[in-house]
Amino acid sequence: MKYYSEIICLTAETMISTPSGELRIDSIEPGMEVIGFDVYSTSFITDTVYKTARSLHDHCAKVVFENGTSFVLTVDHPVYVEDKGWCVVCMNEDKYAYGVYVEQLNVGDVCVVFSHGKVAHVKVASIDLISCSEDFYCFSTIKSHSFFANGILVRDVNIDHLTQEQLNANHVVVK
């Protein structure tokens, strides 16, 4: 069964780190600023949201971390893991998702966390595939192509690189 989708997303209640505090992902609009992260220089940057998208998904994963943080995301949404790079719950055939090479996300992997303006780390405690039927949200940034979702570093999606077929297949609404 194919569990990966054509667009990576997070549920509406996911909190996004911005320079002015945490905001729900469903309230993020083009032109707003979010906190991104340059994995090469290991520094935080303020990044601008270029486009947003909403889509419907029926397969997703709940990832829970040892500090009690969790989120529900599409199974192909890259999460940054120390010493591994970008990782996803379910791999596609070519191990490449939205501009980056990806590895398998596993229990015990150590992820990057935004905590009080500093880098911290937390281990993945559990990963569960779940059925869902709700709107999911994502956005494109201009510089870092990353942001913090519930404090955890994740990859954005370059909405401009999605084909019309991908947009139609996932009932995507783009702003």
Secondary structure, 3 states (H helix, E strand, C coil): CCCCCCCCCEECCCEEEECCEEEEHHHCCCCCEEEEEECCCCEEEEEEEEEEEEEEEEEEEEEEECCCCEEEECCCCCEEECCCEEEECCCCCCCEECCEECEECCCCCEEEEEECCEEEEEEEEEEEEEEEEEEEEEEEECCCCEEEECCEEEECCCHHHCCHHHHHHCCCEEC
